Amino acid sequence: MADWKEPHNVAACARCGSGRVHPKLLVMGPIAGIDSDSRSYICEVCRHEGLPVIFDTEAQRAEFEREARGKPSPAPAQLPKEAFSIPILPVDTEPLIDVKPLDLIPMKVATVVGVRWDGRAIVPSGYRVSFQEYWDAIGGSRYNASRVFMYDLGGINRANPNFDVMRHLVKRCDVWLDLGARETDELMDGYMLDVERVVAGSKNLPNLDAFLEAYGLSNEILPCLDWDGRVVWGDSRETRTDLGDVVRSLQAAGFRELCVMDLRRLGTELGPDPQLLETLGEIQAKIYLGGGVRETDVAALKERGFLGGLVDPFTPVIRSILEPPKDEGPAPASTPARVARATPSPRAVPDA
C-alpha cells in the first residue's frame, strides 16, 4: 500500500468506516492545541481514537463503511423501466384569514408561481395562476399528471409553512412535499399532511449530518441536493459541497433514491445542463433530476439511467394547456354537446 500520508489516499475510521477522521490535537506541547499526535486519529461520527484505515479510493472506503454498519452493498444502478415526469409546483400562499368554506381554500389563497434562483433563494418569477387553474390543466386528460413535486414557498423562504392550506392541496394527487424544513424534526410534520413523500432540501437543512439524522427518522424521506455549481446548504459553514462526494455519503447512509435540483436552470426551460449530466453519469445512483427539465427531456434522461425528471413549473406544454382552447366548431355528436368552460390564461406579473 502506498504511503498513507500521500494526499490521494483515503483515511477512514477503523471502527465505523467513516471518512470524517482527523489527527488528535495535543493540548500540551511546544504550540498548545496545534501540535498533533501522528499515531492517533479521532472519528467525528463514533468518537473512536486510534490509527485510521487507509484506502486507495473513496469507493473502497464506502464499501468498508457499509460492511462495518452491517448494510448490504447497493445493487448497481439499472435503467428504470419507466422514467417519471413529475411537475414542480411552487405554491405561494397567503395567511388564512376569514376564508370560508374550507373547500374554497385552494382557489382563494394558493397560487402556483414560476420560480428562479437569485443566488440566495428561490424567488417567484413571471407566471402566476391559481392552484385550481393549474391543477385543472396538468391533472386533466391532456397532461394527466398523477404525482407532483410541491414547493411550499412560505416554508422554504419564510420558515412559515401554511399547513391549513397545504392540507387541502395535497388531497388532489400524490405529493412529494418540500416544506422548507430547517431541522430534522420538522421533516416529520410533512407526513402529518398525508403526503406520499417528504422532501429534505439541502438549501434549508444546515449540513450533511442533518441528512444522516433524517434517515434515522424515516428511510422514506427523499433527499434533494440543491446545486448551483456546488451543493447549497442552509448553513454556509458546511464545507462538504462536492456533489459526487455528498451523493456517495447519502448512499453510504442508506438512502436508495435522491433528487438533484440544478438551481441555475430552475424555471428556465432550457433542458438539463450537459456538464451536470456528465458528472452525474459517473455516479452509480438512482436520481431524479430537476432544473430546466421539459417533458421532451425525460426520455433522454431515462436512457442515461435517471429515474425521471422534475419538470419546470411553466413549460411550453403546460402554458399551451393553460391557454383558452380554440373554437373548432360544433361537435358532430347527435346529442347536445356540453359547453366547456374556457381555462383562463396564466397572468404575467412583474418579478417579485
Secondary structure, DSSP 8 states (H G I E B T S, - for coil): ---TTSTTSEEE-TTT--S-EEEEE-SSSTTTTT-EEEEEEEETTT--EE--EEESSHHHHHHHHHHHTT----------SS-EEEEEEEEEE----S--SGGGHHHHHEEEEEEEE-SSSEEEEEEEEEHHHHHHHHSSTTT---EEEEEEHHHHHHS---HHHHHHHGGGSEEEEE---SSHHHHHHHHTTT-SEEEEETTTS-SHHHHHHHHHH-TT-EEEEEESSSB--SSTT-----HHHHHHHHHHHT--EEEEEETTTTTT-----HHHHHHHHTS--EEEEESS--GGGHHHHHHTT-SEEEE-TT-HHHHHHHS----------SS-----------EE----
